[in-house]
Amino acid sequence: MSRKIRRAVLGALLSAGATAGLLAGTAGTAHAAGGPVYAVNLNWINVVDNQDNNSVDEVYIKVNGSTVWGPHDLHWNTPENLNISLPRTFYFDSATAMKIEFWDQDPGRDDRVGTISLSAAAPNVGPNAADLRGNDGEYIVYYTVTQIA
């Protein structure tokens, strides 16, 4: 496949992703001309230390401020396969950094346990693990970043 065709296909995919709300960032900044594009898949989450006292956290995930998953009841030390329960790919490039936040829903004020920040300057290409700690909770998140263009 020629480079011109690959760019056209990638542009169409990114445009469709932005329209569907899958792109981290706004449709107007969907792809920086000539810069690298990265795909992020969230693979697993494990609640190592519950933020709540009842051995269950009501976890939800936000990507760039929008809730993309949850809340779901996650029990202490029971890994959740996000490849199955959140089968979405998120994208970022040199124009749009990505912020993935992990929250525990509470009756009063929700608690952010941690954040994964990705940018073209530090894309973390490959398989990754993040140990997120905050508000008395600890989550381990496994994710993969792939450069697609």
C-alpha positions in Angstrom: 0.0 0.0 0.0 1.4 3.4 -1.0 2.2 6.0 1.6 -0.4 8.3 0.1 -3.1 5.7 0.5 -2.0 4.8 4.0 -2.2 8.5 5.0 -5.7 8.8 3.4 -6.9 5.6 5.2 -5.4 6.8 8.5 -7.0 10.3 8.1 -10.4 8.6 7.5 -10.0 6.4 10.5 -9.0 9.3 12.7 -11.9 11.4 11.4 -14.3 8.6 12.1 -12.8 8.1 15.6 -13.2 11.8 16.4 -16.8 11.8 15.2 -17.6 8.8 17.3 -16.0 10.4 20.4 -13.1 7.9 20.5 -10.3 10.4 19.9 -8.6 12.0 22.9 -8.9 15.6 21.9 -11.2 17.6 19.7 -12.1 16.8 16.1 -10.4 20.1 15.1 -7.0 18.8 16.4 -7.5 15.2 15.4 -4.1 14.8 13.8 -1.0 17.0 13.7 0.3 17.0 10.1 3.3 14.7 9.8 3.6 13.9 13.5 3.3 10.5 15.1 0.0 9.0 16.1 -0.4 6.7 19.0 -3.1 4.1 20.0 -3.8 3.3 23.6 -5.5 0.1 24.9 -6.3 -0.4 28.5 -5.7 -4.0 29.3 -6.2 -4.8 33.0 -7.0 -3.1 36.3 -6.5 -4.6 39.7 -7.6 -2.9 42.9 -4.7 -3.7 45.3 -6.0 -1.5 48.1 -9.6 -0.4 48.3 -10.4 3.2 48.8 -13.7 2.2 50.4 -13.8 0.2 53.6 -16.1 -2.5 52.2 -13.6 -4.3 50.0 -15.4 -3.0 46.9 -14.6 0.2 44.9 -17.0 1.6 42.4 -14.4 2.4 39.7 -14.8 4.5 36.7 -12.4 5.8 34.1 -12.2 9.2 32.4 -10.2 9.9 29.2 -9.5 13.7 28.8 -12.4 14.5 31.1 -15.1 12.2 29.6 -16.2 9.1 31.4 -15.5 6.1 29.1 -16.1 3.2 31.6 -18.0 2.5 34.8 -18.8 2.9 37.5 -18.2 -0.9 38.0 -17.9 -2.7 41.4 -14.3 -4.0 41.6 -13.5 -6.2 44.5 -10.1 -6.2 46.2 -7.4 -8.1 44.4 -9.7 -9.4 41.6 -8.2 -8.2 38.2 -10.7 -6.9 35.6 -9.9 -7.6 32.0 -10.5 -4.2 30.3 -9.9 -5.8 26.9 -13.3 -7.4 27.3 -15.2 -4.8 29.4 -13.8 -1.7 27.6 -12.9 -2.8 24.1 -12.1 0.6 22.8 -8.9 2.2 21.5 -8.0 5.8 22.3 -5.7 8.0 20.2 -3.3 10.9 20.8 -0.7 12.7 18.8 1.7 15.6 19.0 -1.3 18.0 19.1 -3.4 16.2 21.7 -2.0 14.8 24.9 -4.0 12.2 26.8 -5.0 12.1 30.4 -6.5 8.8 31.8 -8.0 9.2 35.3 -9.2 6.4 37.6 -11.9 7.3 40.1 -13.8 5.7 42.9 -17.5 6.8 43.1 -18.7 7.7 46.6 -22.1 8.9 47.9 -20.6 12.4 48.6 -17.5 13.4 46.8 -15.8 11.0 44.3 -12.1 10.2 44.9 -9.5 10.2 42.1 -7.1 7.4 42.8 -4.6 8.2 40.0 -3.9 9.5 36.5 -1.8 8.3 33.6 -0.6 11.1 31.4 0.7 10.5 27.9 2.0 12.8 25.2 4.1 12.6 22.0 7.0 13.8 24.1 6.7 10.8 26.4 4.4 8.2 24.7 5.6 5.1 26.6 5.3 2.9 23.5 4.9 -0.8 24.4 3.3 -2.6 27.3 3.1 -0.6 30.5 2.1 -0.9 34.1 1.1 2.0 36.3 0.8 1.8 40.1 -1.7 4.5 40.9 -2.1 5.6 44.6 -4.3 8.3 46.0 -7.1 8.9 48.5 -6.2 5.7 50.4 -6.7 3.6 47.3 -4.2 1.7 45.1 -4.9 0.5 41.6 -2.5 -1.3 39.2 -3.3 -0.6 35.6 -1.8 -2.4 32.6 -2.0 -0.7 29.2 -0.4 -0.8 25.8 0.7 2.1 23.6 1.4 1.5 19.9 2.7 4.0 17.4 0.3 3.7 14.4 1.7 6.5 12.2 
